[in-house]
Amino acid sequence: MIEKKDITGIILAGGRSSRMGTDKGLLVFNEKPFIQYSVEALQPLVSEIMIVSNHTSYDAFKLKRVHDCFEDFGPLAGIYSGLKASKTNYNLVLSCDLPLVTSEILKPLVENADL
């Protein structure tokens, strides 16, 4: 199994929120912002968590925030930006709007990544 020290968690929180009209990661579900669920799901599995976003509002989470290298190019540009900033060979990429994600859901991905 891949060790925690070899995995970075990357949360995509960029975008213009043009369809939603507000920043999805900061929407509240059960008294927590959506992005907090992704953070909590990643914490037991990775050595570092970074948020890919140009929005300074995510600094409140006290995690490394990485700017999108290419603005307005969608999630693929966010993934690129996160991978470029990562220092590990393995990375677990999540969206900021997954309030039902848990470590238990993600753990099999980590356990089987090197197969």
Secondary structure, DSSP 4 states (H G I P E B T S, - for coil): ---GGGEEEEEE--S--TTTSS-GGG-EETTEEHHHHHHHHHTTT-SEEEEE-S-GGGGGG-SEEE--SSTTS-HHHHHHHHHHH--SSEEEEEES--TT--HHHHHHHHHTTT-
